[in-house]
């Protein structure tokens, strides 16, 4: 079974499209672990709607005080049962074959601890590339929403506030775990929500170092580099 773990904070306007894309999956052996990280919008009303659509054994909802995405993901993991894990952002919309394709790829590639794909941010294509340790050591390029073997998942570091995906894949790399790239676009993220909403064109990081978003990003990069001895 695939445990789809969704941390959510004030994204009631995004989660319906995410859940609808899950309901449309060709792979049916899944459970949803939706964890409200202290939202103040109308999320609970949306949840009540889906409680009438999704069987209770497949849809678990938890609400807790706001702690941030990594503690929320870890909480969701503690409530999950699946052999495979997908940490799904609340603004993500899956292609119908996403779960099936990822599960089949993991079953075929026993050497891999996780599989990842290309994706779109709105209409912008993030065309990725095969798993490469040296490339991973120099840049974050693998999205959090990848399918992971439960037995190989080390947990998210709750002290990391940004670039949590990069930190996770580096941690797994250091434990000898590798990934496998699926050369397909399997999901898109909705505009205006989630961590990737902070995305800026690559040139901005060279030409606009004084921007607060660029300064914050660069500071986060240094935290990851220091933790993983990448300097």
C-alpha positions as CSV (number, residue, x, y, z in Angstrom):
1,X,0.0,0.0,0.0
2,X,1.1,3.6,-0.7
3,X,0.7,6.1,2.2
4,X,0.1,9.5,0.8
5,X,1.1,11.9,3.5
6,X,-0.2,15.5,3.0
7,X,0.9,18.3,5.4
8,X,-1.3,21.3,5.0
9,X,-1.4,24.8,6.4
10,X,-4.0,27.3,5.1
11,X,-4.4,25.7,1.7
12,X,-8.0,24.7,1.8
13,X,-8.3,26.4,-1.6
14,X,-5.8,24.0,-3.1
15,X,-6.5,20.6,-1.4
16,X,-9.6,19.8,-3.3
17,X,-7.8,19.5,-6.6
18,X,-5.1,17.4,-4.9
19,X,-7.6,15.0,-3.4
20,X,-9.6,14.8,-6.6
21,X,-6.5,13.8,-8.4
22,X,-5.9,11.1,-5.8
23,X,-9.4,9.7,-6.2
24,X,-8.8,9.5,-10.0
25,X,-5.6,7.4,-9.7
26,X,-5.4,4.1,-11.6
27,X,-3.6,2.6,-8.6
28,X,-6.2,2.1,-5.9
29,X,-4.1,0.6,-3.0
30,X,-3.5,3.8,-1.1
31,X,-4.3,5.6,2.1
32,X,-4.4,9.4,2.7
33,X,-2.9,10.9,5.9
34,X,-3.9,14.5,5.9
35,X,-2.3,16.5,8.7
36,X,-3.5,20.1,9.5
37,X,-0.6,22.1,10.7
38,X,-2.6,24.7,12.6
39,X,-4.6,26.1,9.7
40,X,-7.0,29.0,10.3
41,X,-9.0,28.8,7.0
42,X,-12.0,26.6,6.2
43,X,-10.0,23.4,5.9
44,X,-12.3,21.4,8.2
45,X,-15.3,22.1,6.1
46,X,-13.5,20.7,3.0
47,X,-12.4,17.7,5.0
48,X,-16.0,16.9,6.0
49,X,-16.9,16.9,2.3
50,X,-14.3,14.3,1.5
51,X,-15.2,12.2,4.5
52,X,-18.4,11.6,2.7
53,X,-16.6,10.5,-0.4
54,X,-13.5,8.6,0.7
55,X,-13.9,5.5,2.9
56,X,-12.8,6.1,6.5
57,X,-10.1,3.3,6.3
58,X,-8.5,5.2,3.4
59,X,-8.7,8.7,4.7
60,X,-7.2,9.8,8.0
61,X,-7.3,13.4,9.2
62,X,-5.3,14.9,12.0
63,X,-5.1,18.4,13.4
64,X,-2.3,19.8,15.5
65,X,-0.6,23.0,16.5
66,X,1.5,24.7,13.9
67,X,5.1,23.4,13.9
68,X,6.2,23.6,10.3
69,X,6.3,21.1,7.4
70,X,9.0,18.7,8.6
71,X,7.5,17.9,12.0
72,X,4.1,17.7,10.3
73,X,5.4,15.2,7.7
74,X,7.0,13.1,10.5
75,X,3.7,13.1,12.4
76,X,1.9,11.9,9.3
77,X,4.5,9.2,8.8
78,X,3.9,8.0,12.4
79,X,0.2,7.5,11.6
80,X,0.8,5.7,8.3
81,X,0.9,2.0,7.4
82,X,2.0,1.7,3.8
83,X,5.1,0.0,2.5
84,X,5.6,3.0,0.2
85,X,5.5,6.7,1.2
86,X,4.6,9.7,-0.9
87,X,4.9,13.1,0.9
88,X,2.5,15.1,-1.2
89,X,2.3,18.9,-1.1
90,X,-1.3,20.1,-0.7
91,X,-1.0,22.1,-4.0
92,X,0.0,19.1,-6.0
93,X,-2.2,17.6,-8.8
94,X,-1.3,14.1,-9.9
95,X,-1.5,12.6,-13.4
96,X,-3.9,9.7,-13.2
97,X,-1.1,7.1,-13.6
98,X,1.4,8.7,-11.2
99,X,1.1,6.3,-8.3
100,X,0.9,3.3,-10.5
101,X,4.0,4.4,-12.5
102,X,6.0,5.1,-9.5
103,X,5.1,1.9,-7.7
104,X,5.9,-0.2,-10.8
105,X,9.3,1.6,-11.1
106,X,10.2,0.8,-7.5
107,X,9.2,-2.8,-7.9
108,X,11.3,-3.0,-11.1
109,X,14.4,-1.2,-9.7
110,X,15.1,-3.0,-6.5
111,X,18.4,-1.1,-6.1
112,X,16.5,2.2,-5.6
113,X,15.1,3.4,-2.3
114,X,13.0,6.1,-4.1
115,X,11.8,7.1,-7.5
116,X,11.2,10.7,-8.8
117,X,9.8,12.3,-11.9
118,X,9.8,15.5,-13.8
119,X,6.9,17.9,-13.1
120,X,5.3,21.2,-13.9
121,X,4.9,24.4,-11.8
122,X,1.9,25.9,-13.5
123,X,2.9,25.7,-17.2
124,X,6.6,25.8,-16.5
125,X,8.3,22.4,-17.1
126,X,10.9,21.2,-14.6
127,X,12.5,18.6,-16.8
128,X,14.8,16.6,-14.4
129,X,17.5,14.1,-15.1
130,X,18.8,10.7,-13.9
131,X,19.9,10.3,-10.3
132,X,23.5,11.5,-9.9
133,X,25.3,11.7,-6.5
134,X,27.7,14.5,-7.6
135,X,24.9,16.6,-9.0
136,X,22.9,16.1,-5.9
137,X,25.8,17.3,-3.8
138,X,25.8,20.6,-5.7
139,X,22.1,21.4,-6.2
140,X,18.6,20.5,-5.1
141,X,16.7,19.0,-8.0
142,X,14.6,16.2,-6.7
143,X,11.0,17.1,-5.5
144,X,9.7,16.1,-2.1
145,X,6.8,14.3,-3.8
146,X,8.8,11.1,-4.7
147,X,7.8,7.6,-3.9
148,X,10.0,6.2,-1.0
149,X,10.3,2.7,0.4
150,X,9.2,2.8,4.0
151,X,12.1,0.7,5.2
152,X,14.6,3.2,3.8
153,X,13.0,6.4,5.0
154,X,15.1,8.1,7.7
155,X,12.6,10.8,8.8
156,X,12.8,14.5,8.1
157,X,15.1,16.7,10.2
158,X,12.6,18.9,12.2
159,X,15.3,21.7,12.5
160,X,15.4,22.2,8.7
161,X,13.0,24.9,7.6
162,X,13.8,25.3,3.9
163,X,15.2,22.9,1.2
164,X,13.8,20.0,3.2
165,X,13.7,17.8,0.1
166,X,17.4,18.4,-0.6
167,X,18.3,17.6,3.0
168,X,16.3,14.3,2.9
169,X,17.9,13.1,-0.3
170,X,21.4,14.0,0.9
171,X,20.7,12.2,4.2
172,X,19.6,9.1,2.3
173,X,22.6,9.3,0.0
174,X,24.9,9.3,3.0
175,X,23.2,6.1,4.1
176,X,24.0,4.5,0.8
177,X,20.4,4.9,-0.6
178,X,19.9,5.9,-4.2
179,X,17.0,7.1,-6.4
180,X,15.8,6.3,-9.9
181,X,14.4,8.9,-12.3
182,X,11.2,8.3,-14.2
183,X,11.4,10.2,-17.5
184,X,7.8,11.4,-17.4
185,X,5.9,14.4,-16.1
186,X,3.7,12.9,-13.4
187,X,2.4,15.9,-11.5
188,X,2.0,19.6,-11.5
189,X,1.9,22.1,-8.6
190,X,-0.7,24.8,-8.5
191,X,0.4,28.4,-8.7
192,X,0.5,30.5,-5.6
193,X,1.0,27.9,-2.9
194,X,3.6,25.6,-1.3
195,X,7.3,25.9,-1.0
196,X,8.0,26.0,-4.7
197,X,5.9,29.2,-4.9
198,X,9.2,30.9,-3.8
199,X,10.7,29.8,-7.1
200,X,12.6,32.6,-9.0
201,X,14.4,32.4,-12.4
202,X,17.9,31.2,-12.0
203,X,19.3,34.5,-13.2
204,X,17.7,36.3,-10.2
205,X,20.1,34.5,-7.8
206,X,23.1,36.1,-9.6
207,X,21.7,39.5,-10.5
208,X,19.5,40.3,-7.5
209,X,21.5,39.0,-4.4
210,X,19.9,41.8,-2.3
211,X,16.4,40.5,-2.6
212,X,15.1,39.1,0.7
213,X,13.9,35.9,-1.0
214,X,17.4,35.4,-2.6
215,X,19.2,36.2,0.7
216,X,16.9,33.7,2.6
217,X,17.5,31.0,-0.1
218,X,21.2,31.5,0.0
219,X,21.2,31.3,3.8
220,X,19.2,28.0,3.6
221,X,21.7,26.6,1.1
222,X,24.6,27.3,3.5
223,X,22.7,25.5,6.3
224,X,22.4,22.4,4.2
225,X,26.0,22.6,3.0
226,X,27.3,22.9,6.5
227,X,25.2,20.0,7.8
228,X,26.3,17.7,5.0
229,X,29.9,19.0,4.7
230,X,29.5,20.2,1.2
231,X,31.6,23.4,1.4
